[in-house]
Amino acid sequence: MTSDFHTEDMIYTDVYQESISGDHLSLPEYDYYNFGIEEADPGVPVGRPTGTNSLGFSWNVSFPHSYDNEGDNLVDPSLHGPAVSEKTLLDLHRQLIHHSVFESYTLTGLSSSVVTFKPFMLKPKGLYLLEVSAISEERLQGKSQLFFHTQAVPEGMSCQVQPNTGYEIHTYFSIFCSSGKEDLLYEYSFSVGTSPRKLLYEGRDFQHYFSLPSGDPNDDYKVTIYIEMKNRFGATTKPCPVKVTVLPSFQRNSSSQLNPDHELYMYGVGNLTGLSKIGSSRDIINYISLLIAVLNRLSLDADSSVQLLTLTRTSIITAACQLSITDKGMLFEIIYRLTDLIRVSSQVTFYCAKQVIQHVQHIASLSHESKPPAGHILDTGMVKALVSLLSGVLEAPVLSFRPGHQLTNKVLYTITDLVLVGEASLMIC
């Protein structure tokens, strides 16, 4: 039996022999092998012949060395579910924040070229979309969108403040925080009553010792200590307040055998001298603040020794003028403390007035340097602070005598120079 065999009927197998006679193929000389090649699902034909072909051969033939489903299901369909496309930022659910609510989040409002958010208004580990519109003459010029995320704040930390009660200057308080596994930046501060917070320490030490001023007498002499932690991304925890009781020292009463004026000079100035040798500028300026508070309080007492208080004031002014200026913030602190010291002008000596004037002239000379903390240091705020300090020096009685006339001229010259340099810096900016 012969049959026509066209090219469209030809298949490829592993081994075959052809015997062609004219246009026909001799079947007895043709050994045909069918290895049963099939799709993953044999029940669904996809472009392959099934049943019997025109030559009478069956396409579904089993062979002795074949196995059921051999070569089928190379990928198990049960392990491969329906494809799920990954969501992009634009596919995420978004919740619109009302304009009035968003404005309450910021310090700069909605129409500023710079947006500054209030502290702790945005949630940690949050994703936000900020949309900005440019409008000119009441016409929309364009829009832009920005995705930004907030970092996670430090968690699981614990701190301890000891002791609960102490005395101003005399008692050493301590803060100890569990460091955990993170490399954190710590900030400790305090406030008395409604006064602004004052910085105690900022750095990586999770343990710190310090002294405190007496607390608010209207609040049982309470002082509030604040603890904040910041991670390497700048995410900061909310200030954690801790209240301690700090009682006043250096009291003048009949039951005490100590003279508070003498005690302040011997104990307070003695500690300041030792701290000036080994302590940081921050620790020194904080201790100076404590001494000033007690010194000015004792100056209001008519029974105080003016001579001892003047010696104490002179020593503190000298220590303040010798402080190294590490940054602009520290410089402001020094100026404010010197202003507090010369406020009691009757205890300002000729030597103290001369020291303060020279210190201000040194600060003014920093504006001509390029290294920190110089360089545009004499801005409007700094000039006002320095002029206020020099104005206080002019009120010292010692300048009304003949030796003080030269210092008065120096003060006036320095004030003029400061104002001119300040205006020049303002024009450059």
VEXDOKOL-6019 format. One record per residue (C-alpha): x, y, z; residue in one letter. Coordinates in pm, whole numbers, plus 50000, padded with zeros to 5 digits. Example, Ala and Ser with C-alpha at 12.3 -4.5 7.8 and 13.67 -1.06 7.14 Angstrom:
BEGIN
512304955050780A
513674989450714S
This chain:
BEGIN
500005000050000M
501385033249899T
500285068749966S
501295103549852D
503685119750105F
503945157550077H
506355180250263T
503645192450490E
503285156750624D
506975152250713M
508055150251077I
511475148651245Y
512405119251463T
515625108151627D
516485080951359V
514925075251022Y
515735061950670Q
514195074050351E
513825054750023S
512465076649751I
511185063049422S
510075091449208G
507445109949399D
506515080649621H
507965064949929L
508415026849963S
506895017550301L
508604983550346P
512005000650325E
511005028850564Y
511505022450935D
509365047151116Y
509685054351486Y
507245074551693N
508435084052040F
505125097852149G
506155134252180I
503295153652338E
502445186052518E
502355190652899A
498645183552890D
498025154852644P
494295160652659G
494565194352488V
496165192952139P
498145223752049V
499315222451689G
500235185551697R
498335157651514P
496275132951710T
494505100451616G
495495083851284T
497205101450997N
496795095850627S
499345067350634L
497335048450892G
499805053451175F
498615061351523S
500285091651677W
499715080752037N
501925050052060V
503555038552384S
507065024952391F
508534999752630P
511195023152771H
508925053452818S
507245064553138Y
503895080453202D
503965118253188N
507685118153106E
508625153653010G
505245167053117D
504645194953365N
508175208753377L
506745235953604V
504175223653852D
501065244853781P
499995241354146S
503115260554254L
502655288354006H
499605309054095G
498255338653902P
500805366053843A
500535395754081V
502045428153961S
504105447654213E
502495479754330K
504225512554259T
504085544254469L
501255557154255L
499185525954331D
499355530354709L
496335542254900H
496485579554966R
494555600355216Q
494265637355142L
495185661155424I
492965691855436H
494625725455369H
493895739355714S
495235707855882V
498365707655667F
498975744455744E
498865736256115S
501675711156054Y
504055737955924T
505925767856058L
505995785255720T
502415782055595G
501195771055253L
502485798955029S
506145799355129S
508935789554892S
510325768055177V
508235743955384V
509325737655743T
507355712655949F
506775716256320K
508585690456534P
506795657356582F
503855666056354M
504615638756098L
504265602356199K
507445581156219P
507905555155944K
505335573155729G
505225579055354L
503995613055236Y
503265628354897L
503815665754876L
502225684054584E
503465718854493V
501665742654257S
503195773154093A
500695801254036I
501375834653872S
498745861653824E
496075837253938E
497015812753664R
498395778153726L
501875775453577Q
502635739753676G
502645712953942K
505195689654091S
504975660454330Q
507495646754576L
507375614454774F
509275614655102F
509295591955405H
509965597755774T
512475576955965Q
511695555356267A
512515571456602V
514565553156867P
512405529257067E
512735507157371G
515115530357556M
514945537457930S
516555565058137C
516945571558507Q
517495604658690V
518935605159041Q
518435617559308P
514855629459337N
515725657959574T
518845679259616G
520285713959667Y
521355739959415E
525025738159313I
525895713859595H
524025682759470T
525305663659169Y
522405649558970F
522905621958715S
521175608358405I
521745572758292F
520175558757975C
520305523157845S
522325525157525S
520845494357354G
522315484857018K
521975518356847E
524545545856827D
522425574756951L
522895611757011L
521625623557350Y
520405657957451E
519725667757812Y
518165700857913S
516185716358199F
513765744458276S
512575762258589V
508945773258594G
507955788458260T
511485798358161S
512925784957833P
514845752557838R
518605754157887K
520955728857736L
522885706857976L
524625683557735Y
524545671857375E
526615642357260G
526935604657267R
527405599757642D
524445580757785F
525525590558136Q
525965626358254H
526525644258586Y
525485680258650F
524285705858905S
521005725058894L
519655758659012P
516985760559280S
513495752759159G
510425774459129D
509235783759484P
505665785559353N
505925749059240D
507575733459547D
511035740759402Y
510515717559106K
512955716358813V
512005697858494T
514715677758318I
514185668357953Y
515755638657776I
515835634557397E
517475608557175M
518355611056810K
519475583356573N
521905585556282R
519105595656045F
518195625856260G
514895611456384A
514325624356738T
512145612057020T
509725635257192K
511265652257499P
510765630457805C
510215652858111P
511365642758460V
510735665058762K
513125667659057V
513105689659365T
516035713859398V
516085733959722L
517935767059751P
521355768659919S
523375798460045F
520565809960272Q
521175836660534R
519465826660859N
520255825961229S
520415787861249S
523205785260991S
526795791161093Q
527925795460732L
528155829660570N
526525825060227P
528715852360070D
531885835560192H
530585800760104E
529775811459748L
533215826259699Y
535145797259850M
533045767959730Y
531535781559407G
534565799559268V
536825771159383G
534795745959183N
534705769458883L
538505772058885T
538875734358883G
536205729958617L
537915755758392S
540965733158377K
539305700058291I
535695707058192G
534105714157856S
532905748957756S
529305737057795R
529885724958152D
531695757058244I
529035780458105I
526305760258280N
528135762758612Y
528655800058558I
524875803558511S
524295786758847L
526745809859023L
525235840958863I
521745831858986A
522965828659347V
525245859059319L
522515882359195N
520115869059457R
522595875959738L
523255910759596S
519665920059681L
520335912760049D
521305943660245A
523355922360488D
525575908160215S
529285916060196S
529765937959890V
533495931059894Q
533065893259879L
530365895659616L
532565918659406T
535455893759427L
533115865859324T
531745886059031R
535245894958913T
536325858358917S
533265847458719I
533715875058459I
537335864758412T
536355828358363A
533635837558113A
535995859257905C
538545830957891Q
536085805557754L
536945791857411S
534365800057145I
533395767456977T
530315778656786D
527905807456746K
525465793557000G
528185792057264M
529195827657180L
525655839857243F
525655821357576E
528865838857684I
527535873157587I
524255867757774Y
526075855858088R
528405886058079L
525365908658042T
523845892658353D
527115897858543L
527485935058473I
523835941758548R
524785948858911V
527005977758804S
528105987059159S
530115954459173Q
531815959058834V
535455969058878T
537665988358638F
539495955958560Y
536225937958481C
535055965858250A
538375964958066K
538165926958027Q
534675928457883V
535615955757631I
538655935957514Q
536535904657481H
534005922757262V
536815936557045Q
538135901057007H
534705889156893I
534515917656641A
537895907356500S
536555872456431L
534415886656151S
537565891355943H
538495854355967E
537195826555746S
537515796855982K
534725787056226P
533155801656428P
533975833156231A
532595843255895G
529375863855896H
529355860556274I
528285896756323L
524715894256208D
521945916756339T
521275895356646G
524935893456742M
525465931056700V
522455938556921K
523705914857191A
527195930357190L
525875966057191V
523625957457485S
526615943157672L
528755974157609L
525865996857710S
525805979158044G
529535985158084V
528976022558037L
526696022458341E
529476010458572A
530326038358825P
534066032158783V
533926047358434L
532806080858571S
536246087258719F
539206099858520R
540866065558454P
537586053658315G
537256081058052H
539596062757818Q
537546030957855L
534386050657778T
535926062457450N
536886026657366K
533336015257430V
531896042057201L
534446034456931Y
533755996956956T
529986002156933I
530416023556619T
532685997556463D
530255969456543L
527335987656383V
529315995156067L
530635959656035V
527145945956100G
525605967455828E
528345957255584A
527715920255657S
523975925555610L
524555941655268M
526795912555161I
524155887055261C
